[in-house]
């Protein structure tokens, strides 16, 4: 069973997610679920990506570094 949640994203992060969704043919929901899963349980990330049929391009930490996003803001 899925839960609907509203999340406020930084506009730059939202744009990056939309571009990644286009490149990977994944939905934003799939990408967010994968990113959260990696953040919480790093070892489960590749299993989750395989289950939803997406090819992960970068891990969440690399994405944050690439986008110069700080978690402490």
C-alpha positions as CSV (number, residue, x, y, z in Angstrom):
1,X,0.0,0.0,0.0
2,X,1.4,3.4,-1.0
3,X,1.0,6.6,1.0
4,X,0.7,10.0,-0.5
5,X,3.0,12.6,1.0
6,X,3.6,16.3,0.1
7,X,7.2,17.3,0.1
8,X,8.6,20.8,-0.4
9,X,11.7,20.6,-2.5
10,X,14.3,23.3,-3.4
11,X,13.5,24.4,-6.9
12,X,17.0,23.4,-8.1
13,X,16.6,19.9,-6.7
14,X,13.2,19.6,-8.2
15,X,14.6,20.5,-11.6
16,X,17.4,17.9,-11.2
17,X,14.9,15.2,-10.3
18,X,12.8,16.0,-13.3
19,X,15.8,15.8,-15.6
20,X,16.9,12.5,-14.0
21,X,13.3,11.2,-14.3
22,X,13.4,11.9,-18.0
23,X,16.8,10.3,-18.5
24,X,16.0,7.2,-16.6
25,X,12.3,6.8,-17.6
26,X,11.5,6.7,-13.8
27,X,8.8,8.7,-12.1
28,X,9.6,11.4,-9.5
29,X,8.1,9.1,-6.9
30,X,10.3,6.3,-7.9
31,X,13.4,8.5,-7.7
32,X,12.5,10.0,-4.3
33,X,11.7,6.5,-2.9
34,X,15.1,5.2,-4.1
35,X,16.9,8.3,-2.7
36,X,15.2,7.9,0.7
37,X,15.9,4.2,0.7
38,X,19.6,4.8,0.0
39,X,19.8,7.4,2.7
40,X,18.1,5.1,5.3
41,X,19.4,1.7,4.2
42,X,22.4,2.1,1.8
43,X,22.6,-1.7,1.0
44,X,19.0,-1.9,-0.1
45,X,19.4,0.8,-2.8
46,X,20.4,-1.4,-5.7
47,X,17.8,-4.0,-4.8
48,X,15.1,-1.3,-4.9
49,X,16.3,0.2,-8.2
50,X,16.1,-3.3,-9.7
51,X,12.6,-3.8,-8.3
52,X,11.2,-0.6,-9.8
53,X,13.0,-1.2,-13.1
54,X,15.2,1.8,-13.0
55,X,18.9,2.1,-13.7
56,X,20.5,4.3,-10.9
57,X,22.8,6.9,-12.4
58,X,24.4,8.2,-9.2
59,X,23.9,7.6,-5.6
60,X,22.2,10.2,-3.5
61,X,25.4,11.4,-1.8
62,X,27.0,12.0,-5.2
63,X,23.9,13.9,-6.3
64,X,24.1,16.1,-3.3
65,X,27.8,16.8,-3.8
66,X,27.2,17.4,-7.5
67,X,24.4,19.9,-6.8
68,X,26.3,21.4,-3.8
69,X,23.3,20.8,-1.6
70,X,23.8,21.1,2.1
71,X,21.8,18.9,4.5
72,X,22.3,21.4,7.4
73,X,20.3,24.3,5.8
